[in-house]
Amino acid sequence: MAAVDLATHPGHLARRLQQAHYLLWNTMVSEEITSPQFAVLNALVAEPGLDQRTVGERVGLDRSTVADVIGRLGRRELLDKVRDPQDARRFLLRLTNEGLRTHRKLTVRTARMNQVFLAPLSAEEQAQFFDLIRRVADAAEHLRNAAEPLTTHG
């Protein structure tokens, strides 16, 4: 049996893309705050006071991963948990002043990193890249929930 051409395997290419992103993130953005941690900070800047489950949904993290990320951010004193006045079983999340400062600093760095990351593409190609990768990612999320119908775009 002949070897397959991995350049035609989306998972292989996605892994290579993720490796490149990880390298750039660690060298240009932060060695301490991960990309998923930044996504949580960003979600709480956009919508302060979300609960943990909703933050996970907003940034595409499963329950155990978002719990770990929030725990790490809490230990770094970048976010606080406060009891929901409407439901004492629930905690609402808010960034601390240090969390807001960290988000601002990383936002500038991520913008620079994204310029480097996407430099091989023209502006038009970047827009097309985002459209295509978003559609594939959205479809993949639907596959995780078998009860949700998968729609295709033709």
DSSP file (Angstrom, degrees, kcal/mol; ACC not computed):
  #  RESIDUE AA STRUCTURE BP1 BP2  ACC     N-H-->O    O-->H-N    N-H-->O    O-->H-N    TCO  KAPPA ALPHA  PHI   PSI    X-CA   Y-CA   Z-CA
    1    1 A M              0   0    0      0, 0.0     2,-0.1     0, 0.0     0, 0.0   0.000 360.0 360.0 360.0 134.4    0.0    0.0    0.0
    2    2 A A        -     0   0    0      1,-0.1     2,-0.1     0, 0.0     0, 0.0  -0.412 360.0 -98.8 -79.8 154.3    1.4    3.4   -1.0
    3    3 A A        -     0   0    0     -2,-0.1     2,-0.2     1,-0.1    -1,-0.1  -0.396  39.3-120.5 -67.5 148.1    1.8    6.3    1.5
    4    4 A V        -     0   0    0     -2,-0.1     2,-1.0     1,-0.0    -1,-0.1  -0.553  22.7-109.0 -87.9 157.3   -0.9    8.9    1.5
    5    5 A D    >   -     0   0    0     -2,-0.2     3,-2.0     1,-0.2     4,-0.1  -0.771  26.4-164.4 -86.7 104.3   -0.2   12.6    0.7
    6    6 A L  G >  S+     0   0    0     -2,-1.0     3,-1.8     1,-0.3     7,-0.3   0.682  81.7  76.8 -66.1 -16.4   -0.7   14.3    4.1
    7    7 A A  G 3  S+     0   0    0      1,-0.3    -1,-0.3     5,-0.1    -2,-0.0   0.640  94.7  51.7 -66.5 -12.3   -0.9   17.6    2.3
    8    8 A T  G <  S+     0   0    0     -3,-2.0    -1,-0.3     1,-0.0    -2,-0.2   0.311  89.5  93.4-103.7   6.9   -4.5   16.5    1.4
    9    9 A H    <>  -     0   0    0     -3,-1.8     4,-2.1     1,-0.2     3,-0.4  -0.886  61.2-159.0-103.2 111.7   -5.4   15.6    5.1
   10   10 A P  H  > S+     0   0    0      0, 0.0     4,-2.9     0, 0.0     5,-0.2   0.855  91.4  55.6 -59.5 -36.1   -7.1   18.6    6.8
   11   11 A G  H  > S+     0   0    0      2,-0.2     4,-2.2     1,-0.2     5,-0.1   0.901 107.9  48.6 -63.5 -40.1   -6.2   17.2   10.3
   12   12 A H  H  > S+     0   0    0     -3,-0.4     4,-2.2     2,-0.2    -1,-0.2   0.930 114.4  45.3 -64.2 -45.5   -2.5   17.1    9.4
   13   13 A L  H  X S+     0   0    0     -4,-2.1     4,-2.6    -7,-0.3    -2,-0.2   0.886 111.5  52.7 -66.3 -38.6   -2.6   20.6    8.1
   14   14 A A  H  X S+     0   0    0     -4,-2.9     4,-2.6    -5,-0.2    -1,-0.2   0.897 109.0  50.3 -63.8 -39.5   -4.6   21.8   11.1
   15   15 A R  H  X S+     0   0    0     -4,-2.2     4,-2.4     2,-0.2    -2,-0.2   0.918 111.2  48.1 -64.1 -43.2   -2.0   20.3   13.4
   16   16 A R  H  X S+     0   0    0     -4,-2.2     4,-2.2     2,-0.2    -2,-0.2   0.907 112.4  49.3 -62.5 -41.5    0.8   22.0   11.5
   17   17 A L  H  X S+     0   0    0     -4,-2.6     4,-2.5     1,-0.2    -2,-0.2   0.915 111.0  49.7 -62.4 -43.6   -1.1   25.3   11.6
   18   18 A Q  H  X S+     0   0    0     -4,-2.6     4,-2.8     2,-0.2    -2,-0.2   0.888 109.2  52.2 -63.9 -39.5   -1.7   24.9   15.4
   19   19 A Q  H  X S+     0   0    0     -4,-2.4     4,-2.3     2,-0.2    -1,-0.2   0.917 110.9  47.2 -62.1 -43.3    2.1   24.2   15.9
   20   20 A A  H  X S+     0   0    0     -4,-2.2     4,-2.5     2,-0.2    -2,-0.2   0.915 113.0  49.0 -64.3 -42.7    3.0   27.4   14.1
   21   21 A H  H  X S+     0   0    0     -4,-2.5     4,-3.1     2,-0.2    -2,-0.2   0.923 110.3  51.0 -61.9 -45.2    0.4   29.3   16.1
   22   22 A Y  H  X S+     0   0    0     -4,-2.8     4,-2.5     2,-0.2    -2,-0.2   0.913 111.1  48.2 -59.7 -44.8    1.7   27.9   19.4
   23   23 A L  H  X S+     0   0    0     -4,-2.3     4,-1.8     2,-0.2     5,-0.2   0.941 115.0  44.4 -62.2 -48.4    5.3   28.8   18.5
   24   24 A L  H  X>S+     0   0    0     -4,-2.5     4,-3.1     2,-0.2     5,-0.6   0.907 112.1  53.4 -63.2 -41.5    4.3   32.4   17.5
   25   25 A W  I  X>S+     0   0    0     -4,-3.1     4,-2.3     1,-0.2     5,-2.0   0.948 110.8  45.9 -58.2 -49.5    2.1   32.7   20.5
   26   26 A N  I  <5S+     0   0    0     -4,-2.5    -1,-0.2     1,-0.2    -2,-0.2   0.815 121.1  37.7 -66.7 -30.1    4.9   31.8   22.9
   27   27 A T  I  <5S+     0   0    0     -4,-1.8    -1,-0.2    -5,-0.2    -2,-0.2   0.799 130.3  25.5 -91.4 -29.7    7.5   34.0   21.2
   28   28 A M  I  <5S+     0   0    0     -4,-3.1    -3,-0.2    -5,-0.2    -2,-0.2   0.689 131.1  23.5-108.7 -22.4    5.3   37.0   20.4
   29   29 A V  I  <<S-     0   0    0     -4,-2.3     2,-0.3    -5,-0.6    -3,-0.2   0.822 115.0 -35.9-111.9 -66.6    2.4   37.1   22.9
   30   30 A S      < -     0   0    0     -5,-2.0    -1,-0.2     3,-0.1    -2,-0.1  -0.953  19.9-161.1-166.0 140.4    3.0   35.3   26.1
   31   31 A E  S    S+     0   0    0     -2,-0.3    -5,-0.1    -4,-0.1    -1,-0.1   0.589 102.6  44.6 -92.0 -16.3    4.7   32.3   27.7
   32   32 A E  S    S+     0   0    0      1,-0.2     2,-0.6    -6,-0.1    -2,-0.1   0.866 107.7  53.9 -94.8 -43.5    2.5   32.5   30.7
   33   33 A I  S    S-     0   0    0     -7,-0.0    -1,-0.2     4,-0.0    -3,-0.1  -0.845  78.4-145.9 -99.7 122.6   -1.0   33.2   29.3
   34   34 A T     >  -     0   0    0     -2,-0.6     4,-2.6     1,-0.1     5,-0.2  -0.322  26.7-105.6 -81.4 166.8   -2.2   30.6   26.8
   35   35 A S  H  > S+     0   0    0      1,-0.2     4,-2.3     2,-0.2     5,-0.1   0.915 122.2  49.6 -59.7 -44.9   -4.3   31.3   23.8
   36   36 A P  H  > S+     0   0    0      0, 0.0     4,-1.8     0, 0.0    -1,-0.2   0.883 110.3  51.6 -62.7 -35.3   -7.4   29.6   25.5
   37   37 A Q  H  > S+     0   0    0      2,-0.2     4,-2.4     1,-0.2    -2,-0.2   0.915 109.5  49.4 -65.5 -41.5   -6.8   31.7   28.6
   38   38 A F  H  X S+     0   0    0     -4,-2.6     4,-3.0     1,-0.2    -1,-0.2   0.903 107.1  55.9 -61.9 -40.0   -6.6   34.9   26.5
   39   39 A A  H  X S+     0   0    0     -4,-2.3     4,-2.3     1,-0.2    -1,-0.2   0.892 108.3  47.7 -59.9 -39.2   -9.9   33.8   24.8
   40   40 A V  H  X S+     0   0    0     -4,-1.8     4,-2.0     2,-0.2    -1,-0.2   0.931 111.8  49.2 -67.5 -45.4  -11.6   33.6   28.3
   41   41 A L  H  X S+     0   0    0     -4,-2.4     4,-1.4     1,-0.2    -2,-0.2   0.932 112.4  49.6 -56.4 -44.6  -10.2   37.0   29.2
   42   42 A N  H  X S+     0   0    0     -4,-3.0     4,-2.3     1,-0.2    -2,-0.2   0.893 107.7  52.6 -63.7 -41.3  -11.5   38.4   26.0
   43   43 A A  H  X S+     0   0    0     -4,-2.3     4,-2.5     1,-0.2    -1,-0.2   0.879 110.1  49.3 -61.7 -37.0  -14.9   36.9   26.5
   44   44 A L  H  < S+     0   0    0     -4,-2.0    51,-0.3     2,-0.2    -1,-0.2   0.720 108.4  52.5 -79.6 -19.9  -15.1   38.5   29.9
   45   45 A V  H  < S+     0   0    0     -4,-1.4    -2,-0.2    -3,-0.2    -1,-0.2   0.896 114.4  43.5 -72.3 -42.9  -14.1   41.9   28.5
   46   46 A A  H  < S+     0   0    0     -4,-2.3    -2,-0.2     1,-0.3    -3,-0.2   0.888 134.9  14.9 -68.1 -39.5  -16.8   41.6   25.9
   47   47 A E  S >< S-     0   0    0     -4,-2.5     3,-0.9    -5,-0.2    -1,-0.3  -0.673  78.6-160.6-139.9  79.8  -19.4   40.3   28.4
   48   48 A P  T 3  S+     0   0    0      0, 0.0    46,-0.2     0, 0.0    -3,-0.1  -0.299  74.2  34.1 -60.2 144.0  -18.5   40.9   32.0
   49   49 A G  T 3  S+     0   0    0     44,-2.3    45,-0.2     1,-0.2     2,-0.1   0.648  76.9 150.0  88.4  14.9  -20.4   38.7   34.5
   50   50 A L  E <   -A   93   0A   0     -3,-0.9    43,-2.8    43,-0.5    -1,-0.2  -0.433  45.4-118.6 -73.2 155.9  -20.8   35.5   32.5
   51   51 A D  E  >  -A   92   0A   0     41,-0.2     4,-2.4    -2,-0.1     5,-0.2  -0.498  30.1-101.8 -88.1 168.5  -20.9   32.2   34.2
   52   52 A Q  H  > S+     0   0    0     39,-0.6     4,-2.3     1,-0.2     5,-0.2   0.885 119.5  51.5 -59.0 -44.7  -18.4   29.5   33.6
   53   53 A R  H  > S+     0   0    0      1,-0.2     4,-2.0     2,-0.2    -1,-0.2   0.916 111.7  47.1 -60.6 -44.2  -20.6   27.4   31.3
   54   54 A T  H  > S+     0   0    0      2,-0.2     4,-2.6     1,-0.2    -1,-0.2   0.891 109.3  53.6 -67.7 -39.6  -21.4   30.4   29.1
   55   55 A V  H  X S+     0   0    0     -4,-2.4     4,-2.0     1,-0.2    -1,-0.2   0.940 108.7  50.9 -58.5 -46.0  -17.8   31.5   28.9
   56   56 A G  H  X>S+     0   0    0     -4,-2.3     5,-2.4     1,-0.2     4,-1.0   0.906 110.8  48.1 -57.8 -43.2  -16.9   27.9   27.7
   57   57 A E  H  <5S+     0   0    0     -4,-2.0     3,-0.5     1,-0.2    -1,-0.2   0.912 109.6  53.2 -63.2 -42.6  -19.6   28.1   25.0
   58   58 A R  H  <5S+     0   0    0     -4,-2.6    -1,-0.2     1,-0.2    -2,-0.2   0.859 119.5  32.7 -61.9 -36.2  -18.5   31.6   23.9
   59   59 A V  H  <5S-     0   0    0     -4,-2.0    -1,-0.2    -5,-0.2    -2,-0.2   0.388 111.0-112.1-107.3   3.5  -14.9   30.4   23.3
   60   60 A G  T  <5 +     0   0    0     -4,-1.0     2,-0.4    -3,-0.5    -3,-0.2   0.870  66.0 141.6  73.4  37.6  -15.4   26.8   22.3
   61   61 A L      < -     0   0    0     -5,-2.4    -1,-0.2    -6,-0.2    -2,-0.1  -0.909  49.7-121.0-111.8 140.8  -14.0   25.1   25.3
   62   62 A D     >  -     0   0    0     -2,-0.4     4,-2.7     1,-0.1     5,-0.3  -0.251  36.5 -97.6 -71.7 168.6  -15.4   21.9   26.9
   63   63 A R  H  > S+     0   0    0      1,-0.2     4,-1.9     2,-0.2     5,-0.1   0.875 121.0  45.6 -59.5 -44.0  -16.5   22.0   30.5
   64   64 A S  H  > S+     0   0    0      2,-0.2     4,-2.0     1,-0.2    -1,-0.2   0.892 114.5  48.6 -70.4 -36.8  -13.4   20.5   32.0
   65   65 A T  H  > S+     0   0    0      2,-0.2     4,-2.8     1,-0.2    -2,-0.2   0.932 111.9  47.8 -67.7 -45.0  -11.0   22.7   30.0
   66   66 A V  H  X S+     0   0    0     -4,-2.7     4,-2.7     1,-0.2     5,-0.2   0.876 110.3  53.4 -65.6 -34.9  -12.9   25.9   30.8
   67   67 A A  H  X S+     0   0    0     -4,-1.9     4,-2.2    -5,-0.3    -1,-0.2   0.924 111.5  45.5 -63.2 -43.1  -12.9   24.9   34.5
   68   68 A D  H  X S+     0   0    0     -4,-2.0     4,-2.4     2,-0.2    -2,-0.2   0.926 113.7  49.0 -64.2 -45.9   -9.1   24.4   34.4
   69   69 A V  H  X S+     0   0    0     -4,-2.8     4,-2.5     1,-0.2     5,-0.2   0.926 113.0  46.9 -61.2 -45.8   -8.5   27.7   32.5
   70   70 A I  H  X S+     0   0    0     -4,-2.7     4,-2.4     1,-0.2    -1,-0.2   0.890 110.8  53.0 -65.5 -38.7  -10.7   29.7   34.9
   71   71 A G  H  X S+     0   0    0     -4,-2.2     4,-2.3    -5,-0.2    -1,-0.2   0.921 110.7  46.9 -60.6 -44.1   -9.0   28.1   37.9
   72   72 A R  H  X S+     0   0    0     -4,-2.4     4,-1.6     2,-0.2    -2,-0.2   0.914 112.8  48.5 -65.2 -43.4   -5.6   29.1   36.5
   73   73 A L  H  <>S+     0   0    0     -4,-2.5     5,-2.8     1,-0.2     6,-0.7   0.876 111.4  51.4 -65.1 -36.4   -6.7   32.7   35.7
   74   74 A G  H ><5S+     0   0    0     -4,-2.4     3,-1.5     3,-0.2    -2,-0.2   0.914 107.7  51.2 -65.4 -43.4   -8.2   32.9   39.2
   75   75 A R  H 3<5S+     0   0    0     -4,-2.3    -1,-0.2     1,-0.3    -2,-0.2   0.812 108.9  51.8 -64.6 -28.9   -4.9   31.7   40.9
   76   76 A R  T 3<5S-     0   0    0     -4,-1.6    -1,-0.3    -5,-0.2    -2,-0.2   0.447 115.3-121.9 -83.5  -0.1   -3.1   34.4   38.9
   77   77 A E  T < 5S+     0   0    0     -3,-1.5    22,-0.3     2,-0.2    21,-0.3   0.853  77.2 125.3  60.9  38.3   -5.6   36.9   40.2
   78   78 A L  S   <S+     0   0    0     -5,-2.8    18,-1.9     1,-0.2     2,-0.3   0.602  73.5  24.8 -97.8 -17.1   -6.8   37.9   36.7
   79   79 A L  E     -B   95   0A   0     -6,-0.7     2,-0.3    16,-0.3    16,-0.3  -0.984  66.7-146.5-144.2 157.7  -10.4   37.1   37.4
   80   80 A D  E     -B   94   0A   0     14,-3.3    14,-2.3    -2,-0.3     2,-0.5  -0.905  10.6-140.6-119.6 149.7  -12.8   36.9   40.4
   81   81 A K  E     -B   93   0A   0     -2,-0.3     2,-0.4    12,-0.2    12,-0.2  -0.944  21.9-177.8-106.7 130.8  -15.8   34.7   40.9
   82   82 A V  E     -B   92   0A   0     10,-2.7    10,-3.7    -2,-0.5     2,-0.1  -0.980  32.8-103.5-126.9 143.3  -18.8   36.2   42.6
   83   83 A R  E     -B   91   0A   0     -2,-0.4     8,-0.2     8,-0.2     5,-0.1  -0.369  37.0-113.8 -63.3 138.8  -22.1   34.5   43.6
   84   84 A D  E >   -B   87   0A   0      6,-2.8     3,-0.6     3,-0.7     6,-0.2  -0.630  17.9-146.0 -71.9 121.7  -25.0   35.1   41.2
   85   85 A P  T 3  S+     0   0    0      0, 0.0     3,-0.2     0, 0.0    -1,-0.2   0.762 100.3  48.1 -63.4 -22.5  -27.6   37.1   43.3
   86   86 A Q  T 3  S+     0   0    0      1,-0.3     2,-0.3     2,-0.0    -2,-0.0   0.717 126.2  23.8 -87.2 -22.5  -30.3   35.4   41.3
   87   87 A D  E X   - B   0  84A   0     -3,-0.6     3,-2.1     3,-0.2    -3,-0.7  -0.818  63.4-164.2-148.1  99.9  -28.9   31.8   41.8
   88   88 A A  E 3  S+     0   0A   0     -2,-0.3    -1,-0.1     1,-0.3    -2,-0.0   0.643  89.1  64.1 -64.4 -14.8  -26.6   31.2   44.7
   89   89 A R  E 3  S+     0   0A   0     -6,-0.1     2,-0.3    -5,-0.0    -1,-0.3   0.658  95.6  74.2 -79.1 -14.7  -25.4   27.9   43.1
   90   90 A R  E <   -     0   0A   0     -3,-2.1    -6,-2.8    -6,-0.2     2,-0.4  -0.753  67.5-149.9-106.4 144.5  -23.9   29.8   40.2
   91   91 A F  E     - B   0  83A   0     -2,-0.3   -39,-0.6    -8,-0.2     2,-0.4  -0.919   7.8-149.1-111.1 139.5  -20.7   32.0   40.1
   92   92 A L  E     -AB  51  82A   0    -10,-3.7   -10,-2.7    -2,-0.4     2,-0.4  -0.829  16.2-135.3-104.0 146.4  -20.3   35.0   37.8
   93   93 A L  E     +AB  50  81A   0    -43,-2.8   -44,-2.3    -2,-0.4   -43,-0.5  -0.849  24.5 172.4-110.3 135.8  -16.9   35.9   36.4
   94   94 A R  E     - B   0  80A   0    -14,-2.3   -14,-3.3    -2,-0.4     2,-0.2  -0.997  32.3-115.2-138.8 142.2  -15.3   39.3   36.3
   95   95 A L  E     - B   0  79A   0     -2,-0.4   -16,-0.3   -51,-0.3     2,-0.1  -0.510  27.6-132.1 -73.9 143.4  -11.8   40.4   35.4
   96   96 A T     >  -     0   0    0    -18,-1.9     4,-2.4    -2,-0.2     5,-0.2  -0.323  34.5 -96.6 -78.6 173.4   -9.7   42.0   38.0
   97   97 A N  H  > S+     0   0    0      1,-0.2     4,-2.3     2,-0.2     5,-0.2   0.901 130.7  50.5 -58.6 -39.4   -7.9   45.3   37.3
   98   98 A E  H  > S+     0   0    0    -21,-0.3     4,-2.6     2,-0.2    -1,-0.2   0.877 107.9  53.2 -66.0 -36.8   -4.8   43.1   36.6
   99   99 A G  H  > S+     0   0    0    -22,-0.3     4,-2.4     2,-0.2    -2,-0.2   0.903 109.4  48.2 -62.8 -41.8   -6.9   40.9   34.3
  100  100 A L  H  X S+     0   0    0     -4,-2.4     4,-2.3     2,-0.2    -2,-0.2   0.909 112.5  48.4 -65.5 -42.1   -8.0   44.0   32.3
  101  101 A R  H  X S+     0   0    0     -4,-2.3     4,-2.3     2,-0.2    -2,-0.2   0.915 111.8  49.8 -63.0 -42.8   -4.4   45.2   32.1
  102  102 A T  H  X S+     0   0    0     -4,-2.6     4,-2.7     1,-0.2     5,-0.2   0.922 110.0  50.7 -62.4 -44.3   -3.2   41.8   31.0
  103  103 A H  H  X S+     0   0    0     -4,-2.4     4,-2.4     2,-0.2    -2,-0.2   0.932 110.3  49.4 -59.3 -46.5   -5.9   41.7   28.3
  104  104 A R  H  X S+     0   0    0     -4,-2.3     4,-1.5     1,-0.2    -1,-0.2   0.927 113.0  46.8 -58.9 -46.2   -5.0   45.1   27.0
  105  105 A K  H  X S+     0   0    0     -4,-2.3     4,-1.6     1,-0.2    -1,-0.2   0.919 115.0  45.6 -62.6 -45.6   -1.3   44.2   26.7
  106  106 A L  H  X S+     0   0    0     -4,-2.7     4,-3.1     1,-0.2     5,-0.2   0.809 104.6  62.4 -71.5 -29.0   -2.0   40.8   25.1
  107  107 A T  H  X S+     0   0    0     -4,-2.4     4,-1.8    -5,-0.2    -1,-0.2   0.918 105.6  46.3 -61.7 -43.0   -4.5   42.3   22.6
  108  108 A V  H  X S+     0   0    0     -4,-1.5     4,-1.7     1,-0.2    -1,-0.2   0.927 114.8  47.6 -63.4 -44.9   -1.7   44.5   21.1
  109  109 A R  H  X S+     0   0    0     -4,-1.6     4,-2.7     1,-0.2    -2,-0.2   0.885 109.4  52.3 -66.1 -39.0    0.6   41.5   21.0
  110  110 A T  H  X S+     0   0    0     -4,-3.1     4,-2.9     1,-0.2    -1,-0.2   0.871 105.7  55.4 -67.0 -34.0   -1.9   39.2   19.4
  111  111 A A  H  X S+     0   0    0     -4,-1.8     4,-1.6    -5,-0.2    -1,-0.2   0.930 110.9  44.7 -62.1 -43.7   -2.6   41.8   16.7
  112  112 A R  H  X S+     0   0    0     -4,-1.7     4,-1.9     2,-0.2    -2,-0.2   0.926 113.3  50.5 -64.8 -44.3    1.1   41.8   15.8
  113  113 A M  H  X S+     0   0    0     -4,-2.7     4,-3.1     1,-0.2    -2,-0.2   0.912 107.8  52.9 -60.6 -42.7    1.3   38.1   15.9
  114  114 A N  H  X S+     0   0    0     -4,-2.9     4,-2.4     1,-0.2    -1,-0.2   0.866 105.4  55.1 -63.5 -35.3   -1.7   37.7   13.6
  115  115 A Q  H  X S+     0   0    0     -4,-1.6     4,-0.6     2,-0.2    -1,-0.2   0.933 112.8  42.2 -60.9 -44.9    0.0   40.0   11.1
  116  116 A V  H >< S+     0   0    0     -4,-1.9     3,-0.9     1,-0.2    -2,-0.2   0.932 114.4  51.4 -65.4 -46.1    3.0   37.7   11.1
  117  117 A F  H 3< S+     0   0    0     -4,-3.1    -2,-0.2     1,-0.2    -1,-0.2   0.870 118.5  36.2 -60.0 -39.9    0.9   34.6   11.0
  118  118 A L  H >< S+     0   0    0     -4,-2.4     3,-2.4    -5,-0.2    -1,-0.2   0.375  83.4 109.6 -97.9   3.8   -1.2   35.7    8.1
  119  119 A A  T <<  +     0   0    0     -3,-0.9    -1,-0.2    -4,-0.6    -2,-0.1   0.791  69.2  64.0 -53.1 -33.5    1.6   37.5    6.2
  120  120 A P  T 3  S+     0   0    0      0, 0.0     2,-0.4     0, 0.0    -1,-0.3   0.666  97.6  71.7 -66.4 -11.2    1.7   34.9    3.4
  121  121 A L  S <  S-     0   0    0     -3,-2.4     2,-0.0     1,-0.0    -3,-0.0  -0.814  80.6-126.2-109.1 143.8   -1.9   35.8    2.4
  122  122 A S     >  -     0   0    0     -2,-0.4     4,-2.6     1,-0.1     5,-0.2  -0.283  39.6 -99.0 -70.7 169.2   -3.2   38.9    0.7
  123  123 A A  H  > S+     0   0    0      1,-0.2     4,-2.0     2,-0.2     5,-0.2   0.906 127.2  48.5 -58.3 -42.7   -6.0   40.8    2.5
  124  124 A E  H  > S+     0   0    0      1,-0.2     4,-2.1     2,-0.2    -1,-0.2   0.915 111.6  48.9 -64.9 -42.4   -8.6   39.1    0.2
  125  125 A E  H  > S+     0   0    0      1,-0.2     4,-3.0     2,-0.2    -2,-0.2   0.869 108.3  54.8 -65.5 -36.2   -7.1   35.7    0.9
  126  126 A Q  H  X S+     0   0    0     -4,-2.6     4,-2.6     2,-0.2    -1,-0.2   0.927 108.2  48.4 -62.2 -44.1   -7.1   36.4    4.6
  127  127 A A  H  X S+     0   0    0     -4,-2.0     4,-2.2     1,-0.2    -2,-0.2   0.917 114.4  46.0 -61.6 -43.1  -10.9   37.1    4.4
  128  128 A Q  H  X S+     0   0    0     -4,-2.1     4,-2.8     2,-0.2     5,-0.2   0.905 110.7  53.3 -66.0 -41.8  -11.4   33.9    2.4
  129  129 A F  H  X S+     0   0    0     -4,-3.0     4,-2.9     1,-0.2     5,-0.3   0.934 110.3  47.2 -57.7 -48.7   -9.2   31.9    4.8
  130  130 A F  H  X S+     0   0    0     -4,-2.6     4,-2.2     1,-0.2     5,-0.2   0.907 112.2  50.1 -61.9 -42.0  -11.3   33.1    7.8
  131  131 A D  H  X S+     0   0    0     -4,-2.2     4,-2.0    -5,-0.2    -2,-0.2   0.943 115.3  42.5 -61.2 -47.4  -14.6   32.4    6.1
  132  132 A L  H  X S+     0   0    0     -4,-2.8     4,-2.2     2,-0.2    -2,-0.2   0.934 116.1  45.7 -67.9 -46.8  -13.5   28.8    5.1
  133  133 A I  H  X S+     0   0    0     -4,-2.9     4,-2.6    -5,-0.2    -1,-0.2   0.869 112.3  52.4 -67.7 -34.6  -11.8   27.9    8.4
  134  134 A R  H  X S+     0   0    0     -4,-2.2     4,-3.0    -5,-0.3    -1,-0.2   0.909 109.0  50.2 -64.8 -42.1  -14.8   29.3   10.4
  135  135 A R  H  X S+     0   0    0     -4,-2.0     4,-2.2    -5,-0.2    -2,-0.2   0.914 113.1  45.3 -63.7 -42.2  -17.2   27.2    8.3
  136  136 A V  H  X S+     0   0    0     -4,-2.2     4,-2.4     2,-0.2    -2,-0.2   0.927 114.8  48.1 -66.1 -44.4  -15.2   24.1    8.9
  137  137 A A  H  X S+     0   0    0     -4,-2.6     4,-2.1     2,-0.2    -2,-0.2   0.914 111.8  49.7 -62.7 -43.5  -14.8   24.8   12.6
  138  138 A D  H  X S+     0   0    0     -4,-3.0     4,-1.6     1,-0.2    -1,-0.2   0.916 111.8  48.2 -62.0 -43.1  -18.6   25.6   13.0
  139  139 A A  H  X S+     0   0    0     -4,-2.2     4,-1.5     1,-0.2    -1,-0.2   0.894 109.4  53.4 -64.2 -39.5  -19.5   22.3   11.2
  140  140 A A  H  X S+     0   0    0     -4,-2.4     4,-1.1     1,-0.2    -1,-0.2   0.879 105.5  53.7 -64.1 -37.6  -17.0   20.4   13.5
  141  141 A E  H  X S+     0   0    0     -4,-2.1     4,-0.7     1,-0.2     3,-0.4   0.878 106.1  53.0 -64.0 -36.3  -18.7   21.8   16.6
  142  142 A H  H >< S+     0   0    0     -4,-1.6     3,-0.7     1,-0.2     6,-0.4   0.844 102.0  59.4 -66.9 -31.9  -22.0   20.6   15.3
  143  143 A L  H 3< S+     0   0    0     -4,-1.5    -1,-0.2     1,-0.2    -2,-0.2   0.819  96.8  61.4 -65.9 -29.4  -20.5   17.1   14.9
  144  144 A R  H 3< S+     0   0    0     -4,-1.1     2,-0.7    -3,-0.4    -1,-0.2   0.782 103.3  53.1 -67.5 -24.9  -19.7   17.0   18.6
  145  145 A N  S X< S-     0   0    0     -3,-0.7     3,-2.3    -4,-0.7    -1,-0.2  -0.829  71.0-172.0-113.1  92.4  -23.4   17.3   19.4
  146  146 A A  T 3  S+     0   0    0     -2,-0.7    -1,-0.1     1,-0.3     4,-0.1   0.724  81.9  63.6 -59.7 -23.0  -25.1   14.5   17.4
  147  147 A A  T 3  S+     0   0    0     -3,-0.1    -1,-0.3     2,-0.1    -4,-0.1   0.702  88.1  82.7 -74.5 -17.6  -28.5   15.9   18.2
  148  148 A E  S <  S-     0   0    0     -3,-2.3    -3,-0.1    -6,-0.4     2,-0.1  -0.755  88.1-119.6 -90.0 127.8  -27.8   19.1   16.3
  149  149 A P        -     0   0    0      0, 0.0     2,-0.5     0, 0.0    -2,-0.1  -0.391  20.8-131.8 -68.7 141.7  -28.3   18.8   12.6
  150  150 A L        -     0   0    0     -4,-0.1     2,-0.4    -2,-0.1   -11,-0.1  -0.823  21.8-163.0 -93.9 125.4  -25.3   19.4   10.4
  151  151 A T        -     0   0    0     -2,-0.5     2,-0.3     2,-0.0    -9,-0.1  -0.854   5.1-147.2-108.0 146.5  -25.9   21.8    7.5
  152  152 A T        -     0   0    0     -2,-0.4     2,-0.5   -13,-0.0    -2,-0.0  -0.822   5.8-139.6-111.0 152.3  -23.7   22.0    4.5
  153  153 A H              0   0    0     -2,-0.3    -2,-0.0     1,-0.1   -18,-0.0  -0.949 360.0 360.0-111.1 124.7  -22.9   25.1    2.5
  154  154 A G              0   0    0     -2,-0.5    -1,-0.1     0, 0.0    -2,-0.0   0.424 360.0 360.0-110.2 360.0  -22.7   24.6   -1.2
